[in-house]
């Protein structure tokens, strides 16, 4: 388990991620992280945008269900 302290960053508060945390999250300086709440009330820090993931799932479903329509429109 990794732990972090909340620190002051300008007029805001922030968390400093160690190299180990960056490696485990597979992120680098400048990347965006998302704090999401899990159904059990826990919080998760992730580099994946849950809204974008949902949009992609919907797009894949539409592409699968309407494959013939999309193929006709592409001509």
N, C-alpha and C positions, 0 to 999 in steps of 0.2 A: 504494500500500500504506500502511495506517495502522499505526503502532506505539504501544505503550503500555508503561508501567512498572508493575511490581507495587509497591504501597505498603502501608503499615500502616494498617488501619482498625480502631481499637479493639484487641481482642486477636486479630484476624484479619488476613488479607491481602486486598487488593482491587485492582482495576484501575479507573482513572478514564477514562471515555469522553469524548472531545471532542464538541463539537456536530456536527462532520462525521460522526463515527462513529454518533452517535444518529440522525442524518438518514438515513444509508445503511442502518442496521438498521431504520429506521422504528419506533423505540421512544421512550419518554419516561420520565422519572423515575418509579420505582415499578413499571415493567414487569418481567417475569421473562424472563431469557435462559437458554438451554440450551447447554451445551458438549457436542457430540457428536463421536464418533470416526468418521472416514470409513474405508471399506475399505482405503484406501492408507496408513492410519496417521496421517493428518493430523487436526487438530482443527478443528471449525467452531463458531462462536458464532452462535446463531440465536434469534430470538424465537418460533420455532414449536416446540411440544412434540412430539417425534417419537412418543411413546406415544399422544398424543391423535390425531395424524394417522393412525396405524395403526388406532385404534379407529374413526375416521370412515370410512376406506376399507372396513373390515369391515362397518360399518353400511350404507353405500351398496350394497355387494354384496348384503347380505341384503335390503334394500329392493327391489333390482332383481330378485333371484331369487324372492323370495316376495311379489311385488307383489299377487297375487290373494288370498293368505291375509291380508295386512295390510289390504286393502280390505274383506274380509269382516268382519274383527275391528273395523273402524272403524264399522260400521253399528250 
